[in-house]
Amino acid sequence: MTDTPAERLTRASRILTRQPIIDGHNDLPWVAREVADYDLEALNLHDTADLTHTDVRRLRAGHVGAQFWSVWVPTDLADDGALVATLEQIDFVHQMIAAYPDDFVLAVTAEDVVAAQGHGRIACLIGAEGGHSIGNSLGALRTLHMLGVRYLTLTHDRNVAWADSATDAPAAHGLTRFGREVVAEMNRIGMLVDLSHVSVETMNDALDVTEAPVIFSHSCCRALVDHPRNVPDEVLHRLRDNGGLCMVSFVPEFVSAEYHAWQTRLEDHLQARGLLGGTRGSRAAVRQQFMAENPPPRTTLSQVADHLEHARSILGVEGIGIGGDYDGTPDFPDDLPDVSGYPALFAELVGRGWTDADCELLAGGNVLRVMRAAMPVAERLGAARPPSRMRMGAELS
């Protein structure tokens, strides 16, 4: 075990130089829409100062070698609005890559990620956050895959017609037949099934159906914080058997029970004012006033490490990853304020006795394993059956 904080940080930086971070979830594309209407000249991604948690300067400082950019859109968009807005989000990611060719490159396979890191660029992966983004269409799902999307989170904060969310009243009690077909089709095309945001029943149904490893792109452990977005131990045991991955998030209400209680009071305050479902901008002034009168409890880097160690105790070191959720929530734990903070977390783990090999698996080795494991499943299933033609409302009995 290394002795001083400075020595631990130096060792962590060496580890992350060899195996850079592959982070499972970052919401920069939606923030780019909110603060700059996707204008990359107005939003200087070399250094965004206080506008975002993410820019090239801080990604480099944080040793980020690959990022799954979330192409999230709100669940209350009507009709085909969610699909259109998701396409705009994907378009922004492609524009961002084109605008910063010395820093970013599109990646759709594990080999693309490794090649990007070998050339000193940050591999840009895409994850769609919520089944509402496919408009109940398997054709749309396949089209998103063709545009580079490599995981789909089955729900966001509300149920979809074919799957239950963790933060909505149960309706389907897991996956419907169409929902199971979505998972099967994702296996067939090689898109990772992401179970962050879904109910426990949906988690279990998806694990029953899937033939490939699944992921939780940004979740913590329910044994430590009883939040519906966190993963229960019984599901972690099933995830271990599946060969999947729990990518631990830095979201304070998932990390800290005290912050979760404070966040519940804030949400009650916003709901009383009709702002709970509003945009981040519409909530900001009310939230700031509430925080001034009711300061939030501190969350710490050490608490994040506790979640990693708990997940590891069930999954093994091969079953954990990092999904920070930067630009997806306003606050972050001490010493993890933005994407430059990953070395500090790894210095904490080194201080707890984690080996270099352990840290390299956590940083990115496990993500590469899961991405690679999905491919032979897709090849086998793609050779065995054609694209699914099932439609919502016309499910086979």
C-alpha positions as CSV (number, residue, x, y, z in Angstrom):
1,M,0.0,0.0,0.0
2,T,1.4,3.4,-1.0
3,D,1.9,5.8,2.0
4,T,1.3,9.5,1.1
5,P,-1.7,11.1,-0.8
6,A,0.8,12.5,-3.3
7,E,2.3,9.1,-4.0
8,R,-1.2,7.5,-4.3
9,L,-2.2,10.2,-6.8
10,T,1.0,9.7,-8.8
11,R,0.4,6.0,-8.9
12,A,-3.2,6.5,-9.9
13,S,-2.2,8.8,-12.8
14,R,0.3,6.2,-14.0
15,I,-2.4,3.5,-14.0
16,L,-4.8,5.7,-15.9
17,T,-2.1,6.5,-18.5
18,R,-1.8,2.8,-19.2
19,Q,-5.6,2.2,-19.1
20,P,-7.6,5.4,-19.5
21,I,-11.1,5.8,-18.2
22,I,-14.0,4.5,-20.2
23,D,-16.9,6.3,-18.6
24,G,-20.4,4.9,-19.1
25,H,-22.6,8.0,-19.0
26,N,-22.2,11.8,-19.6
27,D,-25.1,14.2,-20.5
28,L,-23.1,16.9,-22.2
29,P,-25.2,16.7,-25.5
30,W,-28.4,17.8,-23.7
31,V,-26.5,20.5,-21.8
32,A,-25.2,21.7,-25.2
33,R,-28.8,22.0,-26.3
34,E,-29.9,23.9,-23.3
35,V,-27.0,26.4,-23.0
36,A,-26.0,26.9,-26.6
37,D,-28.7,25.4,-28.9
38,Y,-26.0,23.0,-30.1
39,D,-23.8,25.9,-31.3
40,L,-20.2,24.6,-31.1
41,E,-18.8,28.1,-31.8
42,A,-20.7,29.5,-28.8
43,L,-19.8,26.5,-26.7
44,N,-16.0,26.2,-26.8
45,L,-15.4,22.6,-25.8
46,H,-11.7,23.1,-25.3
47,D,-12.7,25.0,-22.1
48,T,-16.3,25.6,-21.1
49,A,-15.4,27.2,-17.8
50,D,-18.5,27.1,-15.5
51,L,-21.0,26.1,-18.2
52,T,-20.5,22.4,-18.0
53,H,-18.8,19.7,-16.1
54,T,-17.1,18.5,-19.3
55,D,-14.6,19.9,-21.7
56,V,-11.5,18.7,-23.5
57,R,-9.1,20.2,-21.0
58,R,-10.7,18.5,-18.1
59,L,-11.3,15.2,-20.0
60,R,-7.5,15.1,-20.6
61,A,-6.7,16.0,-17.0
62,G,-9.0,13.2,-15.9
63,H,-7.4,10.6,-18.1
64,V,-10.6,9.9,-20.0
65,G,-9.9,7.8,-23.0
66,A,-13.4,7.0,-24.0
67,Q,-16.9,8.4,-23.2
68,F,-20.4,7.1,-23.7
69,W,-22.2,10.3,-24.5
70,S,-25.8,10.0,-23.4
71,V,-28.3,11.1,-26.1
72,W,-31.1,11.6,-23.5
73,V,-34.3,13.5,-24.2
74,P,-37.2,14.2,-21.9
75,T,-39.8,11.5,-21.5
76,D,-42.7,13.9,-21.9
77,L,-42.0,14.7,-25.5
78,A,-45.2,14.0,-27.4
79,D,-45.8,11.6,-30.3
80,D,-42.6,11.2,-32.3
81,G,-40.9,14.1,-30.6
82,A,-38.6,11.9,-28.5
83,L,-37.3,10.1,-31.6
84,V,-36.7,13.4,-33.4
85,A,-35.0,14.9,-30.5
86,T,-32.8,11.8,-30.0
87,L,-31.7,12.1,-33.7
88,E,-30.8,15.7,-33.0
89,Q,-28.7,14.6,-30.0
90,I,-26.9,12.0,-32.1
91,D,-26.3,14.6,-34.8
92,F,-24.7,16.9,-32.2
93,V,-22.3,14.1,-31.1
94,H,-21.3,13.6,-34.7
95,Q,-20.9,17.4,-35.2
96,M,-18.8,17.6,-32.0
97,I,-16.5,14.8,-33.3
98,A,-16.1,16.6,-36.6
99,A,-15.4,19.9,-34.9
100,Y,-12.6,18.5,-32.7
101,P,-10.9,15.9,-34.9
102,D,-7.6,16.1,-32.9
103,D,-9.4,15.2,-29.7
104,F,-12.4,13.1,-30.6
105,V,-13.1,10.1,-32.8
106,L,-16.3,8.0,-33.2
107,A,-16.1,4.5,-31.8
108,V,-18.5,1.7,-32.3
109,T,-16.4,-1.3,-31.2
110,A,-13.9,-2.2,-28.5
111,E,-11.2,-2.2,-31.1
112,D,-12.1,1.4,-32.2
113,V,-11.7,2.4,-28.5
114,V,-8.3,0.9,-28.3
115,A,-7.2,2.4,-31.6
116,A,-8.4,5.9,-30.5
117,Q,-6.4,5.7,-27.3
118,G,-3.4,4.5,-29.2
119,H,-3.6,7.7,-31.3
120,G,-4.1,10.0,-28.3
121,R,-7.8,10.7,-29.0
122,I,-10.9,10.3,-26.9
123,A,-13.2,7.6,-28.3
124,C,-16.8,8.8,-28.5
125,L,-19.4,6.1,-27.9
126,I,-23.1,6.8,-27.9
127,G,-25.8,5.6,-25.5
128,A,-29.5,6.3,-25.8
129,E,-31.1,6.9,-22.4
130,G,-34.7,5.6,-22.4
131,G,-36.8,3.3,-24.5
132,H,-39.1,6.3,-25.4
133,S,-36.3,7.3,-27.8
134,I,-37.2,4.4,-30.2
135,G,-40.9,5.4,-30.5
136,N,-42.0,1.8,-30.0
137,S,-40.3,0.8,-33.2
138,L,-37.7,-1.9,-33.7
139,G,-36.9,-0.3,-37.0
140,A,-36.0,2.9,-35.2
141,L,-33.9,0.8,-32.7
142,R,-31.9,-0.6,-35.6
143,T,-31.6,2.8,-37.2
144,L,-30.1,4.3,-34.0
145,H,-27.6,1.4,-34.0
146,M,-26.6,2.2,-37.6
147,L,-26.0,5.8,-36.4
148,G,-23.6,4.6,-33.8
149,V,-25.7,4.0,-30.7
150,R,-24.2,1.1,-28.7
151,Y,-26.5,0.9,-25.7
152,L,-30.1,1.6,-25.0
153,T,-31.3,2.3,-21.4
154,L,-34.7,0.5,-21.5
155,T,-36.5,3.3,-19.5
156,H,-35.8,6.7,-18.0
157,D,-37.8,8.2,-15.2
158,R,-41.2,7.1,-16.5
159,N,-42.5,3.8,-17.8
160,V,-42.6,3.1,-21.5
161,A,-45.5,1.0,-23.0
162,W,-43.3,-2.1,-22.8
163,A,-41.2,-1.7,-19.7
164,D,-41.4,-0.3,-16.2
165,S,-39.2,2.4,-14.8
166,A,-37.7,2.4,-11.3
167,T,-39.3,5.7,-10.6
168,D,-42.9,5.2,-11.9
169,A,-45.8,3.2,-10.7
170,P,-45.7,-0.4,-12.0
171,A,-47.8,-1.0,-15.1
172,A,-46.3,-3.9,-17.1
173,H,-44.6,-5.4,-14.0
174,G,-41.4,-5.8,-15.9
175,L,-41.2,-6.3,-19.6
176,T,-44.2,-7.0,-21.9
177,R,-43.8,-9.4,-24.8
178,F,-42.7,-6.5,-27.0
179,G,-40.2,-5.4,-24.3
180,R,-38.7,-8.9,-24.4
181,E,-38.5,-8.6,-28.2
182,V,-36.6,-5.3,-27.8
183,V,-34.0,-7.1,-25.6
184,A,-33.8,-10.0,-28.1
185,E,-33.3,-7.6,-31.0
186,M,-30.7,-5.6,-29.2
187,N,-28.8,-8.9,-28.6
188,R,-29.2,-9.7,-32.3
189,I,-27.7,-6.4,-33.5
190,G,-25.0,-6.1,-30.8
191,M,-26.5,-3.2,-28.8
192,L,-25.9,-3.4,-25.1
193,V,-28.9,-3.6,-22.8
194,D,-28.7,-0.9,-20.1
195,L,-30.7,-1.5,-16.9
196,S,-30.0,1.7,-15.1
197,H,-33.4,3.5,-14.5
198,V,-35.5,0.3,-14.8
199,S,-37.6,-1.4,-12.0
200,V,-36.3,-4.5,-10.3
201,E,-39.0,-6.5,-12.2
202,T,-37.7,-5.1,-15.5
203,M,-34.1,-5.9,-14.4
204,N,-35.0,-9.5,-13.7
205,D,-37.1,-9.9,-16.9
206,A,-34.3,-8.5,-19.0
207,L,-31.8,-10.9,-17.3
208,D,-34.1,-13.8,-18.1
209,V,-34.3,-12.9,-21.8
210,T,-30.8,-11.6,-22.7
211,E,-28.2,-13.9,-24.3
212,A,-25.4,-11.2,-23.9
213,P,-24.0,-9.4,-20.9
214,V,-26.0,-6.4,-19.8
215,I,-24.8,-3.2,-18.1
216,F,-25.9,-0.6,-15.6
217,S,-24.4,2.5,-17.1
218,H,-24.8,4.7,-14.1
219,S,-26.1,3.2,-10.9
220,C,-25.0,2.5,-7.3
221,C,-25.7,-0.2,-4.7
222,R,-29.1,-0.3,-3.0
223,A,-27.6,-2.1,0.0
224,L,-25.8,1.1,0.9
225,V,-28.4,3.7,-0.2
226,D,-32.1,2.6,-0.5
227,H,-32.8,4.6,-3.7
228,P,-34.9,3.0,-6.5
229,R,-32.2,3.9,-9.0
230,N,-29.7,1.7,-7.2
231,V,-29.2,-2.0,-7.8
232,P,-30.3,-4.6,-5.2
233,D,-27.8,-7.3,-4.1
234,E,-30.0,-10.0,-5.5
235,V,-29.8,-8.4,-9.0
236,L,-26.0,-8.0,-8.6
237,H,-25.8,-11.7,-8.0
238,R,-27.7,-12.3,-11.2
239,L,-25.5,-9.8,-13.0
240,R,-22.4,-11.7,-11.9
241,D,-23.8,-14.9,-13.5
242,N,-24.7,-12.9,-16.6
243,G,-21.1,-11.6,-17.0
244,G,-22.4,-8.0,-17.0
245,L,-21.2,-4.8,-15.6
246,C,-22.3,-2.3,-12.9
247,M,-20.9,1.1,-13.7
248,V,-21.0,3.0,-10.4
249,S,-22.3,6.6,-10.6
250,F,-21.2,9.7,-8.7
251,V,-24.8,11.2,-8.4
252,P,-25.0,12.3,-4.7
253,E,-28.5,11.0,-4.1
254,F,-27.4,7.5,-5.2
255,V,-24.1,7.7,-3.2
256,S,-25.3,9.1,0.1
257,A,-28.4,8.2,2.2
258,E,-28.3,11.7,3.8
259,Y,-28.3,13.4,0.4
260,H,-31.1,11.1,-0.8
261,A,-33.3,12.3,2.1
262,W,-32.4,16.0,1.3
263,Q,-33.1,15.4,-2.4
264,T,-36.5,14.0,-1.5
265,R,-37.3,17.2,0.4
266,L,-36.2,19.3,-2.6
267,E,-38.4,17.4,-5.0
268,D,-41.4,17.8,-2.7
269,H,-40.6,21.6,-2.7
270,L,-40.4,21.7,-6.5
271,Q,-43.5,19.6,-6.9
272,A,-45.5,22.0,-4.7
273,R,-44.5,24.7,-7.1
274,G,-45.3,22.7,-10.3
275,L,-41.6,22.5,-11.2
276,L,-40.6,18.9,-10.6
277,G,-40.9,17.9,-14.3
278,G,-39.6,21.2,-15.6
279,T,-36.3,21.8,-17.5
280,R,-33.1,22.4,-15.5
281,G,-33.3,26.1,-16.3
282,S,-36.9,26.5,-15.0
283,R,-36.0,24.9,-11.7
284,A,-32.7,26.6,-11.1
285,A,-33.8,29.7,-9.2
286,V,-36.1,27.8,-6.9
287,R,-33.5,25.2,-6.3
288,Q,-30.9,27.8,-5.4
289,Q,-33.2,29.4,-2.9
290,F,-34.0,26.1,-1.3
291,M,-30.3,25.2,-1.1
292,A,-29.5,28.6,0.5
293,E,-32.1,27.9,3.2
294,N,-31.4,24.1,3.4
295,P,-27.8,23.4,2.6
296,P,-27.3,19.9,1.2
297,P,-25.2,17.4,3.1
298,R,-21.7,16.7,1.8
299,T,-21.1,13.6,-0.3
300,T,-17.6,12.3,-0.5
301,L,-15.3,10.5,-2.8
302,S,-14.9,7.9,-0.1
303,Q,-18.6,7.1,-0.3
304,V,-18.3,6.4,-4.0
305,A,-15.4,4.1,-3.3
306,D,-17.7,2.3,-0.7
307,H,-20.2,1.6,-3.5
308,L,-17.4,0.3,-5.8
309,E,-16.2,-2.0,-3.0
310,H,-19.7,-3.3,-2.3
311,A,-20.4,-4.0,-5.9
312,R,-17.0,-5.7,-6.2
313,S,-17.7,-7.9,-3.2
314,I,-20.6,-9.5,-5.2
315,L,-19.5,-9.1,-8.8
316,G,-15.8,-9.5,-8.5
317,V,-13.4,-6.9,-9.8
318,E,-14.3,-8.0,-13.4
319,G,-17.9,-6.8,-13.0
320,I,-17.5,-3.1,-12.1
321,G,-17.0,0.1,-14.0
322,I,-17.5,3.9,-13.8
323,G,-20.5,5.9,-15.0
324,G,-20.1,9.3,-13.5
325,D,-23.2,11.0,-15.0
326,Y,-21.4,14.4,-15.4
327,D,-23.6,17.1,-16.8
328,G,-26.6,15.0,-15.7
329,T,-27.1,16.3,-12.2
330,P,-26.1,19.6,-10.6
331,D,-23.9,18.5,-7.7
332,F,-21.1,16.0,-7.3
333,P,-19.1,14.6,-4.3
334,D,-16.2,16.4,-2.9
335,D,-13.0,15.9,-5.0
336,L,-15.1,14.7,-8.0
337,P,-16.5,18.1,-9.2
338,D,-16.1,17.4,-12.9
339,V,-14.5,15.0,-15.4
340,S,-11.0,15.9,-14.2
341,G,-11.6,14.1,-10.9
342,Y,-11.1,10.4,-11.8
343,P,-7.5,10.2,-10.6
344,A,-8.5,11.3,-7.1
345,L,-11.0,8.4,-7.0
346,F,-8.4,5.9,-8.1
347,A,-5.9,7.3,-5.6
348,E,-8.5,6.5,-2.9
349,L,-8.8,2.9,-4.2
350,V,-5.0,2.5,-4.3
351,G,-5.0,3.6,-0.6
352,R,-7.5,0.9,0.1
353,G,-5.2,-1.8,-1.3
354,W,-6.5,-2.1,-4.9
355,T,-3.8,-3.4,-7.2
356,D,-2.8,-1.8,-10.5
357,A,-4.5,-4.7,-12.3
358,D,-7.7,-4.2,-10.3
359,C,-7.7,-0.5,-11.2
360,E,-7.1,-1.1,-14.9
361,L,-10.1,-3.4,-15.1
362,L,-12.3,-0.9,-13.3
363,A,-11.0,2.0,-15.5
364,G,-11.8,0.4,-18.8
365,G,-10.8,-3.2,-19.2
366,N,-14.2,-4.4,-18.0
367,V,-16.1,-2.2,-20.5
368,L,-13.9,-3.6,-23.4
369,R,-14.7,-7.1,-22.2
370,V,-18.4,-6.6,-22.2
371,M,-18.4,-4.9,-25.6
372,R,-16.4,-7.7,-27.1
373,A,-18.6,-10.3,-25.5
374,A,-21.7,-8.9,-27.2
375,M,-20.3,-9.4,-30.7
376,P,-20.2,-13.2,-31.0
377,V,-23.8,-13.3,-29.7
378,A,-24.8,-10.8,-32.3
379,E,-23.1,-12.8,-35.0
380,R,-24.8,-16.0,-34.0
381,L,-28.2,-14.5,-33.7
382,G,-27.9,-12.4,-36.8
383,A,-27.1,-15.6,-38.8
384,A,-30.0,-17.5,-37.2
385,R,-32.8,-15.0,-37.7
386,P,-33.9,-12.0,-39.7
387,P,-34.7,-8.5,-38.2
388,S,-37.7,-8.7,-36.0
389,R,-40.9,-7.3,-37.5
390,M,-42.9,-7.2,-34.3
391,R,-44.9,-4.1,-33.7
392,M,-46.5,-2.6,-30.5
393,G,-50.1,-3.6,-30.4
394,A,-49.6,-6.5,-32.8
395,E,-47.6,-8.8,-30.5
396,L,-47.8,-12.5,-31.1
397,S,-49.8,-14.4,-28.5
